[in-house]
Amino acid sequence: MLTGLHVKNYVLIDSLEIDFPEGLIIITGQTGAGKSILLGALSLVTGAKADASMVSEGADNCVVEAEFDTDDVSIKEILEENEAEWDGGHLIIRRVVNRSGRSRAFVNDSPVPVTVLQDISSRLIDIHSQHQTLLLSDKQFQLDVLDHYAGNMQLRQECAAAFKELGSMKSSLATLEQRIAKIASDKDYNEAQFRQLEAASLREGELAELEEEQKQLANAEDIKTGLGGVEELFTSASSGGDMMSIDSSLKESVKMLTKVGKYLPAASELAQRLDSCRLELDDILAEVSDMNSRVDMSEERLEQVESRMSMIYGLMKKHACMDEAELIAVRDRLSDELFDSTRLEEQADDLRKEITKAQARLEEIAGKLKASRIKASADFADAIGSSIRGLEMPYAVFEVDIQDAPVCATGSDSVSFRFSATGSNAVDVAKCASGGEMSRIMLALKAMMARFTSMPTMIFDEIDTGVSGSVADKMGSMICQMGEYMQVFAITHLPQVAAKGSAHYVVTKSIDEATSKAVSGISRLTDAERINEIARMLSGSVLTEAAIANAKVLLQSDSLFRR
């Protein structure tokens, strides 16, 4: 139930803090006092759309905070999924709207998406505005009311889940069939592409190797000339015969130093170092000679390498690839598309079988829903008809018409409420009822839903529009009975309804002397104040003794009724 409401800087409400009890709560006030503003503030915490016009003039933001107590475990699950605290079922739902119109939502001080407020509030509170009689023309609303009465909500959940699963399977099959069809239409082209890539015998890293080889082959003459020159310098003596090769010179030098070393030890050490250098130079010369012998000056090989490189570059450009690895990936993908179509067909066949089973499951659930609805419809129609006739429409007839419809998330039925105020020729309720009749039908339906939906709080915003006198009194009695097993708010202009509540609040509008701005507020009435308020509703702005006496009679009789 709603235990408290705190509002700051919302339209004409500067600051408001108020607590609410259980049972039937009456809210009254003169036209324009701000009852709709109060309801609008409450709708913010139910996830309604926010905009900048909600922020009071001169304020940076508005804040609406509502406190609820609940034991609904489904709300606990929603909060846990969104990392918000459960706090034993005590919920503080807060909505903050800034001057730009952007808003933030919180539950127990944890930030949550607005959609979470919508999910939670649908389980906490039902706001019936004076325009909600339009729901009577909504076939989905009519179906929901009947299903609540029949206890079909678990079946409805199963039906919705089965329909969603079937839809997902059909979507997967459509995607698979599109893929198979595309493979078939592109088969010749893809096969040619695959064969070209397959014939290329691609290997990762090959292009880098070819580029290196091409560089060597293209410059083979310069390489061979250079390496040959090194060999010649290492091994040739001068043409005059007075100079030895490098190797011979080093050997002779080693001999001389070794000989001197007999008399000068340091010379022996130099001989060893020089001999090491000679051996290292011999190794270098051997490698140069080997390298020179392996240099390929084949024009034919150069042509082969450049042709291979050109082919790989051409494939890379054709398939928009950066290297051989990407080309190989394209080849493998084409292979999958060409040679895995059989596997895809098998998958599609398996999925079709699963779809057949899922369709059967959905139809089975829809059949159970149909049977339950047909079984409950007569009793439901009698109950609603009885309630309507109790509201001074003695000849009223209410019927439920169930027709076959394409299977969907709610089953395979279309439900239509039919009504006649005269007892004959019942037609679609939205086409025949007057404003007052619509109000009475809607109240009867809401009273029925309240008994079967376990909704802890219900708010009626002038549901008594279009009725008066004894009808208003009976509607008030029906609302009062609802207040015996749930929290009910009734915003009303009728004294017969206002006298029914266990608590009475009045909305007022005044001018703030400091700012000269109109502000709205709400306060709970004492017993004496309540008499005056109901007397005002009876007689207008001028209270008469007769109106006060009449108000006392109304309150006393309704006090006895509530006992």
C-alpha positions as CSV (number, residue, x, y, z in Angstrom):
1,M,0.0,0.0,0.0
2,L,1.0,3.7,-0.4
3,T,2.1,4.9,3.0
4,G,3.4,8.4,2.1
5,L,3.9,10.9,-0.6
6,H,6.6,13.7,-0.7
7,V,6.5,16.3,-3.5
8,K,8.8,19.3,-4.1
9,N,8.6,21.9,-6.9
10,Y,6.0,20.0,-8.9
11,V,3.9,22.5,-11.0
12,L,2.0,24.4,-8.3
13,I,3.2,22.2,-5.3
14,D,6.1,23.9,-3.6
15,S,6.5,21.3,-0.9
16,L,4.2,18.6,0.4
17,E,4.7,15.7,2.8
18,I,1.7,13.5,3.7
19,D,1.1,10.0,5.1
20,F,-1.8,7.7,4.1
21,P,-3.6,5.0,6.2
22,E,-5.2,1.8,5.0
23,G,-8.8,1.5,3.8
24,L,-10.8,4.0,1.8
25,I,-9.3,7.4,1.5
26,I,-11.3,10.3,0.1
27,I,-9.7,13.3,-1.7
28,T,-11.9,16.3,-2.4
29,G,-11.3,20.0,-3.3
30,Q,-12.8,22.7,-5.4
31,T,-12.4,22.6,-9.2
32,G,-8.9,23.8,-10.1
33,A,-7.5,23.3,-6.6
34,G,-4.9,20.8,-7.9
35,K,-6.4,17.3,-7.5
36,S,-5.2,16.4,-11.0
37,I,-1.8,17.9,-10.2
38,L,-1.5,15.6,-7.2
39,L,-2.4,12.7,-9.4
40,G,0.1,13.7,-12.0
41,A,2.9,13.9,-9.4
42,L,2.0,10.3,-8.3
43,S,2.0,9.1,-11.9
44,L,5.6,10.2,-12.2
45,V,6.7,7.5,-9.7
46,T,4.8,4.9,-11.8
47,G,7.0,5.7,-14.8
48,A,4.9,8.2,-16.6
49,K,6.6,10.5,-19.2
50,A,8.4,13.5,-17.7
51,D,8.8,17.0,-19.2
52,A,10.2,20.4,-18.2
53,S,6.7,21.8,-17.6
54,M,6.4,19.8,-14.4
55,V,9.2,21.8,-12.7
56,S,7.9,24.8,-10.7
57,E,8.8,28.2,-12.0
58,G,12.2,29.3,-10.6
59,A,13.2,25.8,-9.4
60,D,16.0,23.7,-10.8
61,N,14.2,20.4,-10.5
62,C,11.2,18.7,-9.1
63,V,11.2,15.7,-6.8
64,V,8.4,13.2,-6.3
65,E,8.9,10.4,-3.7
66,A,6.4,7.8,-2.8
67,E,6.7,5.2,0.0
68,F,5.1,1.7,-0.3
69,D,4.9,-1.4,1.8
70,T,4.5,-4.6,-0.1
71,D,5.1,-8.4,0.2
72,D,5.0,-9.1,-3.5
73,V,8.0,-11.4,-4.2
74,S,7.9,-10.6,-7.9
75,I,8.9,-7.0,-7.1
76,K,11.8,-8.4,-5.0
77,E,13.0,-10.3,-8.1
78,I,12.7,-7.1,-10.3
79,L,14.8,-5.2,-7.8
80,E,17.4,-7.9,-7.5
81,E,17.8,-8.0,-11.3
82,N,18.4,-4.3,-11.3
83,E,20.8,-4.3,-8.2
84,A,18.3,-2.4,-6.0
85,E,17.7,-3.2,-2.4
86,W,14.5,-4.9,-1.3
87,D,14.6,-3.6,2.3
88,G,12.0,-6.0,3.6
89,G,9.3,-4.8,1.2
90,H,9.6,-1.1,2.2
91,L,10.0,0.8,-1.1
92,I,11.0,4.4,-1.5
93,I,10.4,5.3,-5.2
94,R,11.8,8.6,-6.2
95,R,11.7,10.5,-9.5
96,V,13.7,13.7,-10.1
97,V,13.0,15.9,-13.2
98,N,15.4,18.7,-14.0
99,R,14.7,21.9,-15.9
100,S,15.6,20.4,-19.3
101,G,13.0,17.7,-18.9
102,R,15.4,14.9,-18.3
103,S,14.6,12.6,-15.3
104,R,16.3,10.1,-13.1
105,A,14.6,7.3,-11.2
106,F,15.6,5.6,-7.9
107,V,14.3,2.8,-5.8
108,N,15.6,2.7,-2.2
109,D,18.3,5.2,-3.3
110,S,19.5,2.9,-6.1
111,P,19.3,4.3,-9.6
112,V,17.1,2.3,-12.0
113,P,15.7,2.7,-15.5
114,V,12.2,4.2,-15.8
115,T,11.0,0.9,-17.2
116,V,11.7,-0.6,-13.7
117,L,9.3,1.9,-12.2
118,Q,6.7,0.8,-14.7
119,D,7.2,-2.8,-13.9
120,I,7.0,-2.2,-10.2
121,S,4.1,0.2,-10.2
122,S,1.9,-2.2,-12.2
123,R,2.1,-4.5,-9.2
124,L,1.6,-1.7,-6.6
125,I,-1.0,0.7,-7.8
126,D,-3.8,1.0,-10.3
127,I,-4.8,4.6,-11.3
128,H,-8.2,4.9,-12.8
129,S,-8.6,8.3,-14.4
130,Q,-11.9,9.9,-15.4
131,H,-11.0,9.1,-19.0
132,Q,-10.2,5.5,-18.4
133,T,-13.7,4.4,-19.4
134,L,-12.2,4.5,-22.9
135,L,-10.6,1.1,-21.9
136,L,-14.1,-0.4,-22.3
137,S,-13.5,-0.2,-26.0
138,D,-10.1,-1.9,-25.7
139,K,-10.4,-5.6,-26.4
140,Q,-7.2,-6.4,-24.6
141,F,-8.5,-4.8,-21.4
142,Q,-11.7,-6.9,-21.7
143,L,-9.7,-10.0,-22.2
144,D,-7.5,-9.2,-19.2
145,V,-10.5,-8.7,-16.9
146,L,-12.0,-12.0,-17.9
147,D,-8.7,-13.8,-17.5
148,H,-8.2,-12.3,-14.0
149,Y,-11.7,-13.5,-13.0
150,A,-11.0,-17.0,-14.5
151,G,-7.6,-17.3,-12.8
152,N,-5.9,-17.6,-16.2
153,M,-2.8,-15.5,-15.5
154,Q,-0.5,-18.5,-15.1
155,L,-1.8,-19.9,-18.3
156,R,-1.4,-16.5,-20.0
157,Q,2.3,-16.4,-18.9
158,E,2.8,-19.9,-20.3
159,C,1.0,-18.9,-23.5
160,A,3.1,-15.7,-23.9
161,A,6.3,-17.7,-23.3
162,A,5.3,-20.4,-25.9
163,F,4.3,-17.7,-28.4
164,K,7.7,-16.0,-27.9
165,E,9.6,-19.2,-28.3
166,L,7.7,-20.1,-31.5
167,G,8.3,-16.7,-32.9
168,S,12.1,-17.0,-32.1
169,M,12.2,-20.4,-33.8
170,K,10.4,-19.0,-36.9
171,S,12.8,-16.1,-37.1
172,S,15.8,-18.5,-36.8
173,L,14.3,-20.7,-39.6
174,A,13.7,-17.6,-41.8
175,T,17.3,-16.6,-41.4
176,L,18.6,-20.1,-42.1
177,E,16.4,-20.4,-45.2
178,Q,17.6,-17.0,-46.5
179,R,21.2,-18.2,-46.0
180,I,20.5,-21.5,-47.9
181,A,18.8,-19.6,-50.7
182,K,21.7,-17.2,-51.0
183,I,24.2,-20.0,-51.1
184,A,22.1,-21.6,-53.9
185,S,21.8,-18.4,-55.9
186,D,25.5,-17.6,-55.6
187,K,26.7,-21.2,-56.0
188,D,28.3,-20.9,-59.5
189,Y,30.0,-17.6,-58.6
190,N,31.2,-18.8,-55.2
191,E,32.4,-22.1,-56.7
192,A,34.6,-20.2,-59.3
193,Q,35.9,-18.0,-56.6
194,F,36.7,-21.0,-54.4
195,R,38.4,-22.9,-57.2
196,Q,40.6,-20.0,-58.0
197,L,41.7,-19.6,-54.3
198,E,42.1,-23.3,-53.9
199,A,44.3,-23.6,-57.0
200,A,46.5,-20.8,-55.6
201,S,47.7,-23.2,-52.9
202,L,48.1,-20.2,-50.5
203,R,50.4,-20.3,-47.6
204,E,50.8,-17.8,-44.8
205,G,54.1,-15.8,-45.0
206,E,54.7,-16.8,-48.6
207,L,54.4,-13.3,-50.0
208,A,57.2,-12.0,-47.7
209,E,59.4,-14.8,-48.8
210,L,58.7,-14.1,-52.5
211,E,59.4,-10.4,-52.0
212,E,62.8,-11.2,-50.5
213,E,63.6,-13.7,-53.2
214,Q,62.5,-11.2,-55.9
215,K,64.8,-8.6,-54.5
216,Q,67.8,-10.9,-54.6
217,L,67.0,-12.2,-58.1
218,A,66.5,-8.7,-59.5
219,N,69.9,-7.6,-58.1
220,A,71.8,-10.9,-58.6
221,E,74.4,-9.4,-60.9
222,D,75.4,-6.7,-58.4
223,I,75.4,-9.2,-55.5
224,K,77.6,-11.6,-57.4
225,T,80.0,-8.8,-58.4
226,G,80.3,-7.6,-54.9
227,L,80.9,-11.1,-53.4
228,G,83.4,-12.0,-56.1
229,G,85.3,-8.8,-55.4
230,V,85.6,-9.7,-51.8
231,E,86.9,-13.2,-52.7
232,E,89.5,-11.7,-55.0
233,L,90.7,-9.2,-52.4
234,F,91.1,-12.0,-49.9
235,T,93.0,-14.4,-52.1
236,S,94.9,-12.4,-54.9
237,A,98.6,-11.3,-54.8
238,S,99.7,-8.2,-56.5
239,S,100.5,-8.5,-60.2
240,G,104.1,-7.4,-59.6
241,G,104.7,-10.3,-57.3
242,D,105.9,-8.2,-54.4
243,M,102.7,-8.6,-52.3
244,M,101.1,-11.7,-50.9
245,S,97.5,-12.5,-50.3
246,I,95.9,-11.5,-47.0
247,D,96.0,-15.1,-45.8
248,S,99.7,-15.6,-46.7
249,S,100.6,-12.2,-45.2
250,L,99.0,-13.2,-41.9
251,K,100.6,-16.6,-41.8
252,E,104.0,-15.0,-42.4
253,S,103.4,-12.4,-39.7
254,V,102.4,-15.1,-37.2
255,K,105.7,-17.0,-37.9
256,M,107.8,-13.9,-37.4
257,L,106.1,-12.9,-34.1
258,T,106.4,-16.5,-32.8
259,K,110.1,-16.4,-33.5
260,V,110.5,-13.0,-31.7
261,G,108.4,-14.4,-28.9
262,K,111.3,-16.6,-27.9
263,Y,113.0,-13.5,-26.7
264,L,110.1,-11.2,-26.1
265,P,107.0,-12.9,-24.4
266,A,104.6,-10.1,-25.5
267,A,105.3,-10.9,-29.1
268,S,104.0,-14.5,-28.6
269,E,100.7,-13.1,-27.3
270,L,100.4,-10.9,-30.4
271,A,101.1,-14.0,-32.6
272,Q,98.2,-15.8,-31.0
273,R,95.8,-12.9,-31.5
274,L,96.9,-12.5,-35.1
275,D,96.4,-16.2,-35.7
276,S,92.8,-15.9,-34.3
277,C,92.1,-13.1,-36.7
278,R,93.4,-15.1,-39.6
279,L,91.1,-18.0,-38.7
280,E,88.1,-15.6,-38.4
281,L,88.9,-14.1,-41.8
282,D,89.1,-17.6,-43.3
283,D,85.6,-18.4,-42.0
284,I,84.3,-15.1,-43.5
285,L,85.9,-15.9,-46.8
286,A,84.3,-19.4,-46.8
287,E,80.9,-17.9,-46.1
288,V,81.3,-15.3,-48.9
289,S,82.4,-18.0,-51.3
290,D,79.4,-20.2,-50.4
291,M,77.0,-17.2,-50.7
292,N,78.5,-16.4,-54.1
293,S,78.1,-19.9,-55.3
294,R,74.4,-19.9,-54.3
295,V,73.4,-16.6,-55.9
296,D,70.8,-17.5,-58.6
297,M,71.0,-15.3,-61.7
298,S,68.1,-17.2,-63.4
299,E,65.8,-14.9,-65.4
300,E,63.4,-17.7,-65.6
301,R,63.1,-18.0,-61.8
302,L,62.8,-14.2,-61.5
303,E,59.9,-14.4,-63.9
304,Q,58.3,-17.2,-61.9
305,V,58.6,-15.3,-58.6
306,E,57.2,-12.1,-60.0
307,S,54.3,-14.0,-61.6
308,R,53.5,-15.6,-58.3
309,M,53.6,-12.3,-56.5
310,S,51.4,-10.7,-59.1
311,M,48.8,-13.5,-58.7
312,I,48.7,-13.2,-54.9
313,Y,48.5,-9.4,-55.1
314,G,45.6,-9.7,-57.6
315,L,43.7,-12.0,-55.3
316,M,44.2,-9.7,-52.3
317,K,42.9,-6.8,-54.3
318,K,39.9,-8.8,-55.6
319,H,38.8,-10.0,-52.2
320,A,39.9,-6.8,-50.3
321,C,42.3,-8.7,-48.1
322,M,45.5,-7.4,-46.5
323,D,47.5,-10.6,-46.5
324,E,47.5,-14.3,-47.3
325,A,45.8,-15.2,-44.0
326,E,42.7,-13.2,-44.9
327,L,42.7,-14.8,-48.3
328,I,42.8,-18.2,-46.7
329,A,39.9,-17.2,-44.5
330,V,37.9,-16.2,-47.6
331,R,38.7,-19.5,-49.2
332,D,37.6,-21.4,-46.1
333,R,34.4,-19.4,-45.9
334,L,33.5,-20.2,-49.5
335,S,34.2,-23.8,-48.8
336,D,31.8,-23.7,-45.9
337,E,29.1,-22.1,-48.0
338,L,29.6,-24.5,-50.9
339,F,30.0,-27.7,-49.1
340,D,28.0,-27.1,-45.8
341,S,24.7,-26.4,-47.5
342,T,23.7,-30.0,-46.7
343,R,24.4,-29.4,-43.0
344,L,22.3,-26.2,-43.1
345,E,19.5,-28.1,-44.7
346,E,19.6,-30.6,-41.9
347,Q,19.5,-27.8,-39.4
348,A,16.5,-26.3,-41.1
349,D,14.7,-29.7,-41.1
350,D,15.4,-30.1,-37.4
351,L,14.1,-26.6,-36.7
352,R,11.0,-27.2,-38.7
353,K,10.3,-30.3,-36.5
354,E,10.8,-28.2,-33.4
355,I,8.5,-25.5,-34.7
356,T,5.8,-28.1,-35.3
357,K,6.1,-29.2,-31.7
358,A,6.2,-25.6,-30.4
359,Q,3.1,-24.8,-32.5
360,A,1.3,-27.8,-30.9
361,R,2.3,-26.7,-27.4
362,L,1.0,-23.2,-28.1
363,E,-2.3,-24.5,-29.5
364,E,-2.6,-26.8,-26.5
365,I,-2.2,-23.9,-24.1
366,A,-4.5,-21.7,-26.2
367,G,-7.1,-24.5,-26.1
368,K,-6.9,-24.6,-22.2
369,L,-7.4,-20.8,-22.1
370,K,-10.4,-21.0,-24.4
371,A,-12.0,-23.7,-22.3
372,S,-11.4,-21.7,-19.1
373,R,-12.7,-18.5,-20.6
374,I,-15.9,-20.2,-21.9
375,K,-16.4,-21.8,-18.5
376,A,-16.0,-18.6,-16.6
377,S,-17.7,-16.2,-18.9
378,A,-21.3,-16.9,-17.8
379,D,-20.6,-16.5,-14.1
380,F,-18.5,-13.4,-14.9
381,A,-21.2,-11.8,-16.9
382,D,-23.8,-12.6,-14.2
383,A,-21.6,-11.0,-11.5
384,I,-20.9,-7.9,-13.5
385,G,-24.6,-7.6,-14.5
386,S,-25.7,-8.0,-10.9
387,S,-23.3,-5.2,-9.8
388,I,-24.5,-2.9,-12.6
389,R,-28.2,-3.6,-11.8
390,G,-27.4,-2.7,-8.2
391,L,-26.4,0.7,-9.4
392,E,-30.0,1.6,-10.4
393,M,-30.0,0.0,-13.8
394,P,-32.5,-2.7,-13.0
395,Y,-32.9,-3.9,-16.6
396,A,-29.3,-3.9,-17.5
397,V,-27.9,-6.9,-19.3
398,F,-24.2,-7.7,-19.5
399,E,-22.8,-10.4,-21.8
400,V,-19.4,-11.8,-22.7
401,D,-18.9,-12.8,-26.4
402,I,-15.9,-15.0,-27.1
403,Q,-14.9,-15.5,-30.8
404,D,-12.1,-17.4,-32.4
405,A,-9.0,-15.3,-33.3
406,P,-5.5,-16.0,-34.8
407,V,-3.3,-17.5,-32.1
408,C,-1.1,-15.0,-30.4
409,A,0.6,-14.4,-27.0
410,T,-2.8,-14.2,-25.2
411,G,-4.3,-17.3,-26.9
412,S,-6.7,-17.7,-29.8
413,D,-9.7,-15.8,-28.6
414,S,-11.2,-12.3,-29.1
415,V,-13.4,-11.2,-26.2
416,S,-16.1,-8.6,-26.5
417,F,-18.3,-7.1,-23.7
418,R,-21.9,-6.5,-24.7
419,F,-24.3,-4.3,-22.9
420,S,-27.9,-3.2,-22.9
421,A,-29.5,-0.8,-20.4
422,T,-33.0,-1.9,-21.4
423,G,-32.5,-5.7,-21.2
424,S,-32.6,-6.5,-24.9
425,N,-30.4,-6.3,-28.0
426,A,-27.1,-6.1,-26.2
427,V,-24.4,-4.6,-28.4
428,D,-20.7,-3.8,-28.0
429,V,-20.4,-1.9,-24.7
430,A,-18.3,1.0,-26.2
431,K,-21.1,1.7,-28.7
432,C,-24.2,1.9,-26.5
433,A,-23.4,3.2,-23.0
434,S,-23.8,6.8,-21.9
435,G,-21.2,8.5,-19.7
436,G,-23.0,7.6,-16.5
437,E,-23.5,4.1,-17.6
438,M,-19.9,3.7,-18.6
439,S,-18.8,4.9,-15.2
440,R,-21.0,2.3,-13.5
441,I,-19.8,-0.5,-15.8
442,M,-16.2,0.5,-15.2
443,L,-16.6,0.6,-11.5
444,A,-18.2,-2.9,-11.5
445,L,-15.3,-4.2,-13.6
446,K,-12.7,-2.5,-11.3
447,A,-14.3,-3.9,-8.2
448,M,-14.2,-7.3,-9.8
449,M,-10.5,-6.9,-10.8
450,A,-9.6,-5.7,-7.3
451,R,-10.9,-9.0,-5.9
452,F,-8.8,-11.1,-8.3
453,T,-5.6,-9.2,-9.0
454,S,-4.3,-8.7,-5.4
455,M,-3.6,-5.0,-6.3
456,P,-2.7,-3.4,-2.9
457,T,-3.7,0.2,-3.9
458,M,-6.3,1.5,-6.3
459,I,-7.0,5.1,-7.2
460,F,-10.3,6.3,-8.6
461,D,-10.2,9.7,-10.2
462,E,-13.8,10.9,-10.4
463,I,-15.1,7.5,-11.5
464,D,-18.5,8.9,-10.4
465,T,-18.6,11.4,-13.3
466,G,-22.0,11.5,-14.8
467,V,-23.9,10.1,-11.9
468,S,-25.6,11.7,-8.9
469,G,-28.1,11.1,-6.1
470,S,-28.8,7.6,-5.0
471,V,-26.6,6.1,-7.8
472,A,-23.6,8.1,-6.4
473,D,-24.4,6.7,-2.9
474,K,-24.4,3.2,-4.2
475,M,-21.2,3.7,-6.1
476,G,-19.7,5.1,-3.0
477,S,-20.8,2.0,-1.1
478,M,-19.2,-0.3,-3.7
479,I,-15.9,1.7,-3.4
480,C,-16.2,1.5,0.4
481,Q,-16.5,-2.3,0.3
482,M,-13.4,-2.4,-1.9
483,G,-11.6,-0.5,0.9
484,E,-12.3,-3.3,3.3
485,Y,-9.7,-5.5,1.7
486,M,-7.4,-3.1,-0.1
487,Q,-6.3,0.6,0.0
488,V,-8.5,2.7,-2.2
489,F,-8.2,6.4,-3.0
490,A,-11.4,8.1,-4.3
491,I,-11.0,11.6,-5.8
492,T,-14.6,12.8,-6.0
493,H,-17.0,15.8,-6.3
494,L,-19.9,13.9,-4.9
495,P,-20.7,14.2,-1.1
496,Q,-22.4,10.8,-1.2
497,V,-19.1,9.2,-2.1
498,A,-17.0,11.5,0.1
499,A,-18.9,10.5,3.2
500,K,-17.9,6.9,2.8
501,G,-14.2,7.1,3.5
502,S,-12.3,6.3,6.7
503,A,-9.9,9.1,6.0
504,H,-10.6,12.4,4.2
505,Y,-8.1,14.7,2.6
506,V,-8.8,18.1,1.0
507,V,-6.7,19.7,-1.8
508,T,-6.6,23.5,-1.6
509,K,-5.0,26.3,-3.7
510,S,-3.8,29.6,-2.2
511,I,-1.6,32.6,-3.0
512,D,1.8,32.7,-1.5
513,E,2.1,36.2,-0.1
514,A,5.9,36.2,-0.4
515,T,6.0,35.3,-4.1
516,S,2.4,36.1,-5.2
517,K,2.4,32.7,-6.8
518,A,-0.5,30.2,-6.6
519,V,0.4,27.0,-4.7
520,S,-1.5,23.8,-4.1
521,G,-1.5,21.7,-0.9
522,I,-3.3,18.8,0.7
523,S,-4.2,18.1,4.3
524,R,-6.1,15.5,6.3
525,L,-9.4,16.7,7.8
526,T,-10.5,16.4,11.4
527,D,-14.0,15.1,12.0
528,A,-15.3,18.7,12.4
529,E,-13.5,19.9,9.2
530,R,-14.9,16.9,7.4
531,I,-18.5,18.0,8.2
532,N,-17.8,21.4,6.8
533,E,-16.2,20.0,3.6
534,I,-19.1,17.7,2.9
535,A,-21.5,20.5,3.6
536,R,-19.6,22.7,1.1
537,M,-19.9,19.9,-1.5
538,L,-23.7,19.9,-0.8
539,S,-24.4,23.6,-0.8
540,G,-21.5,25.4,-2.5
541,S,-19.2,28.1,-1.2
542,V,-21.8,29.4,1.4
543,L,-22.4,26.9,4.2
544,T,-26.0,26.6,5.3
545,E,-27.3,25.0,8.5
546,A,-29.3,22.6,6.3
547,A,-26.1,21.5,4.5
548,I,-24.2,21.0,7.7
549,A,-27.1,19.0,9.2
550,N,-27.2,16.9,6.0
551,A,-23.5,16.4,6.1
552,K,-23.7,15.1,9.6
553,V,-26.5,12.7,8.6
554,L,-24.4,11.4,5.6
555,L,-21.3,10.9,7.8
556,Q,-23.3,9.2,10.6
557,S,-25.2,6.8,8.2
558,D,-22.0,5.9,6.4
559,S,-20.2,5.4,9.7
560,L,-22.9,2.9,10.6
561,F,-22.6,1.3,7.1
562,R,-18.9,0.8,7.6
563,R,-19.5,-1.0,10.9
